[in-house]
Amino acid sequence: MTVKTESVYTGEFLVSEGNNTISREQVAFAANLTMLPGTIVAMATDTGLFQPLDTTADDGSQNALGVLYAGKTTDANGGDGVIISRLAEVVDSLLIWPEGITDEQKATAVDQLAALDIILRTE
């Protein structure tokens, strides 16, 4: 029997968010990315473009700034997408973290999200 695994759906990681989409922000993403809903995102300060959190970087993209709302694939020109940037509760088990993230790095990112009033909840 074939087992099928479903990925996270758009916004499935959300427990709650602020009224009238105040939690959401449209942002510009870097080029050549493929990301799933729930990806923790950051911004490279030199370009102002968002990308997945990179805990090994030193260009600003090591600082968690939100959670990708819907899956996004960008081309060579980049593209726009929506993130949860404030005032939300999210399911921690549905979030997508960088591969190889340490417990200390994850705790730092969780604190950075909490400073934006994005709170992680367990199911």
N, C-alpha and C positions, 0 to 999 in steps of 0.2 A: 504494500500500500504506500502510495506517495504521500509524503507529509508536506503541506504547504504552510509557509510562515508568512504572515502578513506584516508589512512594515507599519510604522506609526502613520496614522492619517493626519491630515491637516488639522491642527489645533487639538488633537486628541490628548496631548499632554496637559492641557489647561484644566485646572480645577475651578478657578474663577478669574475674572479680570474686571477692570473698572468699567463703569457705564459708558455707553456710546463709543466704544473702541478707543478710549483714552489710553489704554495699555499698549496700543499698537503704533508702530512708526514705520513709514516707508523709507528705506535706505538704499544706497547704491552698493552693489557687491563687486568684488574683484573679478577678474576674468578667469574663465576655465574652471569653474567650481561645479560640483555636484553635491548637493546637501539634502538631507531628509528633514522633515518637520521635527522639531525638538533639538536641533543642533545648537549647541552653545556658540554664540558668535561674539566677535571682537572687531575692533577697527584699527587698521594700520594708520597711525597718526600722520605719517608723511604723505599718504595718498587720500586719506579720508574715506577709504573704501572698506566695507565690511567683508569678513571672511570667517571661517571656523576658528574658534579659539586655538591658539598655538602657544602652549606653555613654554616652549623653548625660545620664543622670539623676544626681541627687545625693541620692537618698533610700535608698541601699543597693542598689538594683536595678542599679547599675553594677558590682557585684562578683559574679563567677561563683561559684555555690555548688553546681553539680551539672549533671547531664544528665538530661533527661526520658526515662524508661524506655519508656513507651507513649504513643501519641497521646492527646491530651486536649482536649476541648472543654468549656468551662464556661459556665454560664448567668448570669443576673443575680445569682445568689447565690454564684457561685464554685463551688468543688468540690475534692475531694481527688484526689491523684494520686501516683504513685511516681516518685522520682528516684534516680539513682545519685549518692550523696553522699560516697562514700569508697571507698578500696581497690579500684580498678578500672583496667583498661587499655581504651581506647576507640580506634576507628578514626577518625582525624582527618577523613578525606574524607567520612564519613557524618554528621558533626555539623552542626547548623544554627545558624549565627551570625546576629547582627543584620545587616540590610541596611546597607551602607555602613560596616561596621566597618573601621577602619584596621589596618595591620600592627602598629602600636604598641599599639593597644587589644586586638588579638587576643593579642599576646604577653603583655600584662598578665593577660588572662583565663586564658591557658594556665598562667601562673605561679600564679594563684589556685587553679586546679584541681589543679595539682601539689602545692600545700600541703595539699590534702585527699587526697593520694595517688590522684588520678585522672590517669593518665598517657596522653597522646596517642601513638598509634603510627601509622606509615604502613603502607599495605597492601603 
